Amino acid sequence: MTADGTLATEADASKAVEEAARAARGTVADLAGVPGERLDEALRAIADQLARRSGPVLEANAADMAAARADGIAGALLDRLRLDEARLEAIAGQLRALAGVPAEPSLRTVRELPGGLRLTERRRPVGVIGANFEARPNVVVDIASQFVKSRNAGVLRTGSAAIRSAVALADEVIAPALAGAGLDPAMIQLVRVPGQSSARALVSQPGLIPLVILRGSGDSTRSLAAEAARHGVRTMAHADGGAVLYADARADLAMAERLIEASLDRLGVCNRLNLLLVDPGVWDELVPRVGALLDRLGIAASLPPHAHPLGHEWALDAGREATVTVAPADGPRAAAVLANEETSGLAAAIVTDDRAAAEEFLGAYAGTGAFWNSTTRLLDGFKLFSVPATGINNNAVPGPRGPVTFRDLYLRQFVVTPA
């Protein structure tokens, strides 16, 4: 719907995205000269504004939650949409932590060249970056903060279920904080025309938005990545998730149970436990214990024979998010091969007291994050690097892989000068 309540068209969406992109682009030139201290001041101001304007934000979120319930959204998807005082405080804490992280050097010497020349590498912002993400209001602030820290302007588009919360965060929190810190609030734009037409428009503007970060459910994100490629827009896409845990023959079973529980603290996230692989040597002992644990947590176990692909991602299966697939794996290498071939390659862990088994598993697993006696929930920008992430890039191509942070949102420029 448009602002006047009429049904939005493709033209409405395209116009809204283009206007947002041009507004953001108008701030790019000035961002290059902003002192880093002012960028960090802006991040702290956003954190302060979250507390100061929590009332309107939570009121907007309550309206989103009510509409989502009316539309039949429940469980993990509803939890992803929810904001409360504790979550706002956590977001503010992450912003303050990010403000304290030193900026990356803008220039480094690579080598001396023949003829008295020197090669240096300069980090340059992309300019305007787009971001399309699921209906998770916290991501509005996460991604905006990454753009501010990296001196990029941004155009954000979220799922329709979170549009009221996103508007409140943009208008009540982010824009006033940026202005108060002496930055042009137009640098962070929010697309306010809901619906997939806006998402398609976001990946169709190569001259204005050359890079778009995509995250969300597999099918829609893959479709947007294909649409972007058709228009010549580059993407960092996070379409699929679902983490693996392999319990080896020499696993500490109590530790395995602790990691299983820790990996299921939230069901609507990509790095939660999705597929539990169990060595035949501990199957008879561990699987009943896991069944009792999952029952206590209100989670179903999908046991062999499976009526679905082994790597089926339960977090994206509305109404069945509270499910974990359990299957046998005959040794560390076999478990790693299953994780490589049957899942998205996001993250996999092994539980074992046998170093050789762990090294065999870690050496064979080709995914983005590999873990030994630790939970895959650690595959997160803040948990790994103490900074928020825009998403997790698990593409099998050179470039930033894993949690994408402000350190990755730049272009390399090679500069040759006299030494």
C-alpha positions as a printed Julia matrix, in Angstrom:
419×3 Matrix{Float64}:
  0.0     0.0     0.0
  1.11    3.57   -0.61
  0.91    6.39    1.93
 -2.65    7.25    0.85
 -3.83    3.66    1.28
 -3.99    2.7    -2.38
 -2.41   -0.45   -3.73
  1.27    0.03   -4.59
  2.34   -0.69   -8.17
  5.71   -1.65   -9.62
  6.04    1.98  -10.72
  5.35    3.2    -7.15
  8.04    0.91   -5.8
 10.56    1.83   -8.46
  9.99    5.53   -7.87
 10.29    5.17   -4.09
 13.57    3.24   -4.36
 15.02    5.63   -6.91
 14.16    8.65   -4.78
 15.68    7.03   -1.7
 18.82    6.09   -3.61
 19.28    9.6    -5.01
 18.8    11.12   -1.55
 21.37    8.73   -0.08
 23.77    9.35   -2.95
 23.66   13.07   -2.27
 25.36   12.49    1.09
 28.23   10.32   -0.15
 30.71   13.06   -1.05
 30.53   14.66    2.4
 30.97   11.33    4.22
 34.55   10.96    2.98
 35.72   13.91    5.06
 33.83   13.18    8.28
 36.22   12.52   11.2
 35.97    9.0    12.53
 35.21   10.36   15.99
 32.01   11.92   14.68
 30.89    8.63   13.15
 31.38    6.96   16.54
 29.54    9.84   18.2
 26.63    9.15   15.85
 26.55    5.5    16.86
 26.45    6.44   20.54
 23.7     8.95   19.76
 21.62    6.2    18.12
 22.09    4.1    21.27
 20.97    7.0    23.47
 18.01    7.72   21.21
 16.85    4.09   21.47
 16.35    4.62   25.18
 14.91    8.11   24.8
 12.35    7.1    22.16
 11.65    3.54   23.23
  7.97    4.37   23.75
  7.09    5.14   20.11
  9.26    2.28   18.9
  7.61   -0.28   21.15
  4.16    1.11   20.32
  4.85    0.65   16.6
  6.21   -2.83   17.26
  3.09   -3.77   19.21
  1.02   -2.78   16.17
  3.23   -4.94   13.94
  2.89   -7.85   16.35
 -0.9    -7.54   16.46
 -1.13   -7.45   12.67
  1.22  -10.43   12.39
 -0.89  -12.49   14.79
 -3.99  -11.6    12.8
 -2.22  -12.85    9.68
 -1.44  -16.17   11.36
  2.25  -15.52   12.05
  3.38  -17.34   15.18
  6.29  -19.11   16.83
  9.85  -18.29   15.81
  8.77  -15.89   13.06
  6.76  -13.86   15.56
  9.67  -13.9    18.0
 11.97  -12.43   15.33
  9.54   -9.54   14.93
  9.28   -8.74   18.64
 11.0    -5.84   20.38
 11.0    -5.13   24.11
 13.02   -3.03   26.52
 15.62   -5.76   27.01
 16.16   -6.16   23.28
 16.44   -2.41   22.79
 19.03   -2.27   25.57
 20.97   -5.08   23.91
 20.94   -3.23   20.57
 22.16   -0.08   22.3
 24.96   -2.02   23.97
 26.11   -3.37   20.61
 26.11    0.15   19.16
 28.29    1.45   21.96
 30.65   -1.48   21.53
 30.87   -0.79   17.79
 31.64    2.87   18.48
 34.64    1.76   20.52
 36.13   -0.38   17.74
 39.04    1.37   15.98
 38.39    2.25   12.35
 40.25    0.28    9.73
 43.32    2.05    8.22
 42.34    3.79    5.0
 45.74    3.22    3.4
 48.45    0.56    3.58
 51.71    0.05    1.75
 51.79   -3.14   -0.31
 55.33   -3.12   -1.73
 58.04   -1.11   -3.41
 58.01   -1.31   -7.22
 60.95   -1.0    -9.64
 61.79    2.52  -10.78
 61.41    4.15   -7.39
 57.67    3.6    -7.15
 55.47    2.49   -4.28
 52.24    0.46   -4.42
 49.64    1.27   -1.79
 46.13   -0.04   -1.25
 43.42    2.46   -0.4
 40.09    1.49    1.19
 37.23    3.4    -0.39
 33.55    3.19    0.61
 31.2     1.61   -1.91
 29.0     4.72   -1.87
 25.35    3.64   -1.67
 24.6     0.08   -0.53
 21.17   -1.5    -0.49
 19.95   -3.98    2.1
 16.91   -6.24    1.88
 16.15   -8.24    5.0
 13.47  -10.23    6.74
 10.93   -8.77    9.17
 13.38   -8.31   12.04
 13.32   -4.73   13.34
 16.69   -5.0    15.11
 18.34   -5.48   11.72
 17.32   -1.93   10.74
 19.7    -0.6    13.39
 22.35   -3.28   12.86
 22.74   -2.52    9.17
 22.41    1.24    9.53
 25.22    1.2    12.1
 27.46   -0.77    9.75
 26.88    1.75    6.98
 27.63    4.68    9.28
 30.83    3.08   10.59
 32.04    2.28    7.05
 31.16    5.75    5.62
 28.57    4.31    3.25
 25.08    5.62    2.62
 22.31    3.04    2.54
 18.84    2.17    1.28
 17.06   -0.3     3.56
 14.03   -2.42    2.77
 12.42   -4.83    5.24
  9.55   -7.27    5.19
  6.05   -5.79    5.33
  5.35   -7.33    8.75
  7.96   -5.05   10.34
  7.25   -1.84    8.44
  5.77    0.13   11.38
  8.7    -0.78   13.63
 11.19    0.05   10.88
  9.63    3.47   10.25
  9.69    4.26   13.97
 13.35    3.27   14.25
 14.25    5.31   11.16
 12.28    8.44   12.1
 12.4     8.44   15.9
 15.89    7.02   16.46
 18.31    6.94   13.53
 17.56   10.23   11.72
 17.54   12.46   14.84
 20.73   10.82   16.14
 22.56   11.35   12.86
 21.45   14.96   12.68
 22.48   15.55   16.28
 25.95   14.24   15.51
 26.32   16.6    12.56
 25.68   14.02    9.83
 23.11   14.27    7.08
 20.25   11.95    8.12
 19.5    11.37    4.43
 22.46    8.97    4.38
 20.19    6.2     5.76
 17.03    5.73    3.72
 14.13    3.37    4.42
 11.88    2.2     1.57
  8.33    2.71    2.8
  6.4     1.04   -0.01
  5.79   -2.51    1.3
  5.69   -5.62   -0.84
  8.0    -7.6    -3.07
  7.88   -4.94   -5.79
 10.1    -2.79   -3.57
 12.57   -5.63   -3.13
 12.76   -6.13   -6.88
 13.23   -2.39   -7.43
 16.08   -2.35   -4.92
 18.12   -4.81   -7.0
 17.34   -3.07  -10.3
 19.28    0.2    -9.94
 22.93   -0.55  -10.82
 23.79    3.09  -11.44
 22.48    4.17   -8.04
 22.78    1.07   -5.83
 25.65   -1.08   -7.16
 25.69   -3.49   -4.2
 22.79   -4.99   -2.27
 22.98   -7.14    0.85
 20.29   -9.81    0.71
 19.13  -11.88    3.64
 15.95  -13.77    4.33
 14.15  -16.95    3.34
 15.87  -19.11    0.74
 13.51  -18.94   -2.23
 12.84  -15.2    -2.13
 16.51  -14.33   -1.58
 17.66  -16.6    -4.4
 15.07  -15.02   -6.68
 16.27  -11.51   -5.8
 19.9   -12.5    -6.35
 18.98  -13.76   -9.83
 17.06  -10.55  -10.54
 20.04   -8.49   -9.38
 22.4   -10.4   -11.67
 20.06   -9.72  -14.59
 20.4    -5.99  -13.92
 24.13   -6.04  -13.23
 23.77   -5.39   -9.49
 26.24   -7.17   -7.21
 24.89   -8.92   -4.13
 26.09  -10.45   -0.91
 23.33  -12.96   -0.38
 22.43  -15.05    2.62
 19.61  -17.24    1.41
 19.98  -20.46    3.38
 21.16  -21.52    6.81
 20.71  -24.4     9.17
 23.6   -25.59   11.33
 24.92  -29.11   11.89
 26.2   -30.78   15.05
 27.99  -34.13   14.85
 28.36  -36.25   18.0
 31.45  -38.39   17.5
 32.05  -41.87   18.92
 34.22  -40.25   21.6
 31.87  -37.39   22.39
 31.28  -36.26   25.95
 27.54  -36.9    25.9
 26.8   -34.39   28.65
 28.63  -31.75   26.61
 26.69  -32.8    23.52
 23.43  -32.23   25.4
 24.6   -28.8    26.61
 25.58  -27.75   23.09
 22.3   -29.01   21.64
 20.35  -26.94   24.15
 22.56  -23.88   23.63
 22.09  -24.21   19.87
 18.3   -24.09   20.19
 17.89  -20.98   22.32
 16.23  -19.29   19.33
 14.5   -21.23   16.58
 14.08  -18.54   13.91
 17.78  -17.85   13.34
 20.02  -19.33   10.65
 22.79  -20.65   12.91
 20.55  -22.73   15.19
 20.87  -26.51   15.31
 19.05  -27.94   12.31
 20.67  -31.32   11.69
 22.05  -33.53   14.45
 24.39  -36.26   13.19
 25.21  -39.08   15.58
 27.94  -41.71   15.33
 26.54  -45.28   15.4
 28.78  -46.0    18.39
 26.81  -43.61   20.61
 23.45  -43.7    18.82
 21.67  -46.05   21.23
 22.8   -44.06   24.26
 22.61  -40.49   23.01
 19.45  -40.45   20.89
 17.07  -41.32   23.77
 18.74  -38.63   25.89
 18.38  -36.14   23.06
 14.73  -37.11   22.67
 14.07  -36.36   26.34
 15.95  -33.06   26.06
 14.0   -31.98   22.98
 10.71  -32.97   24.62
 11.6   -30.72   27.56
 12.33  -27.86   25.16
  9.11  -28.42   23.21
 11.0   -29.45   20.08
 10.26  -32.45   17.85
 12.91  -34.85   16.58
 12.67  -35.97   12.96
 14.13  -39.48   13.03
 14.95  -41.89   10.18
 13.46  -42.65    7.76
 13.02  -39.0     6.8
 10.22  -37.79    4.56
 12.21  -34.65    3.72
 15.72  -33.77    2.52
 18.29  -34.27    5.26
 19.23  -30.59    5.3
 15.67  -29.22    5.25
 15.88  -25.87    7.1
 13.29  -25.91    9.85
 13.73  -22.22   10.75
 12.06  -21.33    7.45
  9.25  -23.87    7.79
  6.38  -21.88    9.31
  4.62  -23.88   11.99
  7.33  -26.54   12.15
 10.3   -24.44   13.26
 10.48  -26.43   16.5
 12.02  -29.46   14.8
 15.51  -30.97   14.59
 16.53  -33.66   12.1
 18.46  -36.53   13.69
 20.46  -38.91   11.48
 23.43  -41.3    11.73
 26.89  -40.48   10.35
 29.61  -43.12   10.19
 32.62  -41.16   11.38
 33.94  -37.59   11.23
 34.67  -37.53    7.51
 31.27  -38.98    6.63
 29.61  -36.37    8.86
 31.53  -33.56    7.17
 30.6   -34.86    3.71
 26.92  -34.97    4.72
 27.15  -31.41    6.01
 28.84  -30.29    2.77
 26.42  -32.05    0.43
 23.09  -31.89    2.26
 23.11  -28.43    3.86
 23.76  -24.81    2.91
 27.33  -24.86    4.19
 26.65  -22.26    6.85
 28.1   -23.89    9.96
 28.91  -27.3    11.42
 30.33  -28.47   14.74
 31.83  -31.67   16.12
 31.6   -32.84   19.72
 34.5   -35.14   20.58
 37.36  -35.71   23.0
 39.44  -37.13   20.15
 41.72  -34.49   18.57
 42.35  -36.62   15.49
 38.6   -36.98   14.9
 38.11  -33.24   15.33
 40.9   -32.42   12.89
 39.5   -34.9    10.36
 36.07  -33.28   10.58
 37.36  -29.69   10.49
 39.63  -30.49    7.56
 36.85  -32.08    5.52
 34.08  -29.56    6.23
 34.09  -26.77    3.62
 31.39  -24.51    5.09
 31.63  -20.96    6.38
 32.06  -21.73   10.09
 33.55  -24.85   11.68
 33.44  -25.54   15.42
 34.9   -28.07   17.85
 33.14  -28.55   21.19
 31.35  -25.22   20.76
 28.0   -24.08   19.47
 27.34  -22.9    15.92
 25.36  -20.01   17.44
 28.76  -18.32   17.68
 28.67  -17.76   13.91
 27.53  -14.2    14.41
 29.26  -10.89   13.88
 28.92   -9.68   17.44
 29.79  -13.02   19.05
 32.87  -13.57   16.88
 34.14  -10.02   16.35
 32.29   -7.9    18.95
 30.62   -5.88   16.18
 27.17   -6.26   14.6
 26.93   -7.89   11.18
 24.87   -7.04    8.14
 24.39  -10.76    7.49
 26.39  -13.91    6.83
 27.83  -14.43    3.36
 28.29  -18.14    2.59
 28.87  -17.85   -1.15
 31.69  -20.04   -2.48
 33.47  -17.15   -4.16
 36.45  -14.97   -3.17
 35.6   -12.0    -0.99
 34.11  -11.53    2.46
 32.79  -14.85    3.77
 31.05  -15.43    7.05
 29.63  -12.56    9.12
 29.89   -9.38    7.01
 30.81   -6.34    9.11
 31.76   -2.73    8.41
 35.3    -3.93    7.65
 34.02   -5.65    4.51
 31.99   -2.76    3.07
 34.72   -1.13    1.06
 36.42   -1.25   -2.32
 40.14   -1.74   -2.87
 41.9     0.92   -4.89
 45.54    0.38   -5.9
 47.59    3.57   -6.0
 51.1     3.86   -7.46
 53.16    6.89   -6.47
 56.82    7.84   -6.32
 58.44    6.23   -3.27
